[in-house]
Amino acid sequence: MHPRKLRRMLRAADVIQSAPASTSLIHSQPNTDPFLSQQSTPNSSPSHARHGPNMPAHPSFPTTASFPSEKLTLAAGIAIFHLATARVVLCHHSRDKYWFLPKGRKNAGEELPAAAEREGFEESGYRNRVLPLPFKHRATHDEGRGREAFVTEPVWMQLLPLSETVQYVLFWFVGETVSEGMEGEGAGAGRGYSAPVAFPKDVTLKERIGMDRRVGEDGKVVVYEPVRHANTGVDEEEQLYESFLVPVSEARRRLRGSVMEDVVRRGWDAVELRMRMEEGKGS
């Protein structure tokens, strides 16, 4: 199947219905998204669903299926949070006018979390890494390390048919933007890309947020604004993508009713829970 046709089929599965525009801001961050200031109408909304049905965030019944390797495509997507400002990266297709979280097929031999990080960077331009969080899951634990409170397991999995015989399996992860000192490391597109250093086990989220804050010469706190690297898309289709850091509530509104909205919801809930746990106020 032609790569462009493949991408359109996948995008069609999670195009999002529009809702009225919001003017909400958080932590006094500037509104850099031109679409957030537009008044939506039924005919002119930038996220009007033209290409297919929503994928609702309802668990499916367990099923049995079998696919040989040549009929199976594994993929990963990610919700990328800027912890210091409670914002998340949201992508927008400039031609087809829909909103989405970055995702894509994994490379041969590539681990799924690494694929999520790479696809997140290629499609949005934001360097990122998966974030260990207190998610409920059914994975086993390493006997040598014991039960880990914070994990990087996928928070959703979707089965999407590519054709009558080919199955697309998509795993959703949660991550964060990287610190200023990590922005230039391996930030090239294609073969110039290299994965960022994993989130340190001995760093709390409060400490991590502190890394993105500093006191300016005027005594005011300055929050680091993550870099959106240009021209990270690897084909013509990805060159049409725009991306913005928007408040969590705004992202959920744009993605309303989809699995992607629930990825954002679960991700931010887990961030807040981890912070409470690290402060001894939750479990």
N, C-alpha and C positions, 0 to 999 in steps of 0.2 A: 504494500500500500504506500502511496506517495506520502512523504512526511507531512506535507501541508494538509492533506486530507485527513491524516491521522490526528493531527493537532486539532483541527476543526471539530472532528467527531468527539474528541475528549472535552474540548471547551463546551460543546453543546450540552454535555451532561451536567454542567454546573453553572450555567449562566443564571444571573440573579435578577429577580424582579426588582424594579425601582421602588424607592420610598421617597417621601419629601425630603429635600435637602436640609442639612443641619448646619448650624453655625457654631457648634460646640467646640471649645478649645480646652486644653489642659495644661497646667503649669505654665501658662502664659506663652506657650509655644506659638510661633507665627503660623498662620494658615497658608501653607505652600501649595495646596491642592486647588487648582482653578475650578474643579468640578464641585467642591464642597460649597462654594459660594453661589452656584447656579440655582435658580428656582426650577424644580422639576415639573414637567407637564406630561400628560399621557403620551404625547407624540414626540417630545423632544428630550426625554430623559436619557442621560448618558449611559444608564445601565438597564435600559429596556430590554426585556428578554425576547430576542428575535430568533435564537438558534436552537431552542430545545427546552425540555422540562427541567425544573429544579431537581436536585438530588436531596430529598428531605433527610433530616437527621433522625431517622427512626431505625433502630437495630433490626436487621433482617433475621428470619428464621435460619438456624444452621442448615447447611446444605452439603451435599456430596457432589464433587465434580473432579474430573481428571484431565490434565492437559500435558502433552509432551512439550519439551523445551521450545520447539519451533512454533508452537501455538500459544506461548505464554509470554507476556510482557510484564515485567515488574517495574514499579515506579514509586517515587516518593515525593511528598510535598511537605511544606513547612510554614508555620505561622511564626514570623520573626518579630519579636518584641524589643522595643527600646525601653528597658526597665526604668530608667531614670525619669521618663516622662509619661509612662503608661500609654505608649502608642505602639501600633503594630503596622508592619508593611503591608500595603494593599496594592495590587496590580490592576491596571486598566488597559483594555485593548483599545487603542486609539482609533482604529477603523471600525471594528464591530461593536464597540461601545458596551462592554460588560466588565464587571469587576471579578477578581479571583485572587486566590493565594497561589504563589508560585509552586510548580510541581513539574515532574517530567520523568522520563525513563532513566533507569540506572544504567551505568556502563558495565560492561562485562567485568566480573571480578570485584566490583565495587560494593561495599557494604551499604545497606539502606540508609542509615543515618548520614553517611558521607554523601550519598546521592542527594538527599534532601538539602544538605548544606550547599552543594554545588549547584543544584537546580535553583535554589533560592537566590543564589548570587547571579547566575546567568540570566534569570528572568526578571529580577528586580534591581540588580546592581548593588545590593547591600551585602557586604561581607557579614557572615553569620555563623553561628555554631549551635548545635543542639544543646538544650539546657536540661540538666538533671532536675526532675521535679517529682513530687509525691503523688504519682498517678497510681490508681488501682490497675492491676494487671494480673495475668495468669502465667507469666513466665516463671521458671524455676530460679533459684538463687544459688550462687557459687558457694559450696560448703566451706571453702577456705576463707571467704570474706564475710559469710553470714548474710542476713537479710539487709538489703540496702534501702534506706528511707527514700532516697532520690534516684530516679531511674530515667533513662532516655528511651523508653519503649514508645512505640507508636500509640496515638490516642484514638485513631480511627483507621479502619481498613475498608476500601470500597472495591467491589467487583464490577467492572464496566466492560461490556462486550465491544470488541473492535470490529468483529465481523461474525459470520455464522460459526466460525471455527476458532477464532483467536480471542483469548481472554486477557484483559488488562487488569492487573491487581495493584491498587494504589494504597500506600501506607502514609499516614499523616503524622508529622512530628512537630514539636514545639522547640523554638530556639530563641536566640537573642542576637542583637547587633554586637559587633566586637568593639573593643576599646580603641581609642585614638592610635595607640602605639602598634596595633595589629592591622590597621587599615591597609597598609601598603604591602603586607606580606602575602605573596601569592595571589595578588588581585588581578592578574591578567585573565583574559577570556580564553576559552579553549584550552590548548596545551599549556598556556601560561598560568593556569589556575592551580593552586595547591590549597589543601584544607587547612583551616586555622587550628591553633592549639586548642585542645579540649578544655572545657570549663574546669578550673582547678577544684579538687575535692576539699581543700582546706579554706576556701573562700565562701563567705556567706553572701546572700543576695544584697544585704545592706552594704557590705564592703564593696561588692561589685558596683552597686549604684554610686558609691562614693568615688570610684575610679573615674566616673563620667562627670564629676562635679569639681569645681575649683572656685576659689575666691578671687575675684578680679581686683584690679588696682583700686577700684572705687569701693571695695569692701562688699560688693554684691556677689551672690553665688552665680556662677556661669555654668550652664549645663552643656556638655559636649553634644554637638549635632552630628550624628553618623553621616558618613559620606555615601552619596549615591554615585557609584562609579558608572561612567558612561560607556556605551558600546560593549556591553557584556553579553548581549544576545549572540547566539551561535548560528542563527540563520535569519532569513528575511522576515519570517513571521515574528520572531522574538524582537526584531528591531522596531516593531510596531507597539511594543509594550511600554507603558508608562508605569511609574510606581511612586507611592507617596507614603509617608509615615503619618498615620491618622490616629486619633483617639480610639481606644478599644470600643467604646460605645458606637462610634461612627462606623467602624469596620463591621461590627455586628449588624448594624442597620443596613449597610450596603449588601451584606451577604445573607440577609434574613431568610430563615427557613431552610438553609442548606447545611450539609455536613461541614462545609468550611466555616460557617458561623459557629458551629459547635466546637470546632477545633480551636477557634479564637476564645470562646467562652471557657472551655476546659483549661486551655493554656493559662489564661490570666487568673482563673480561680486557683490553679495549682501554684502560680507564682505567689499569690497572696497567702496561700496556705503554707508554703515553704517559709515565707518570711515570719509568719506567726510561730511556726514550729521552731525556727532558729532563735526566736525571742522567748521561747518557753511558754507560748500562749495557745498552742494548738497541737493537734496530733492527727 
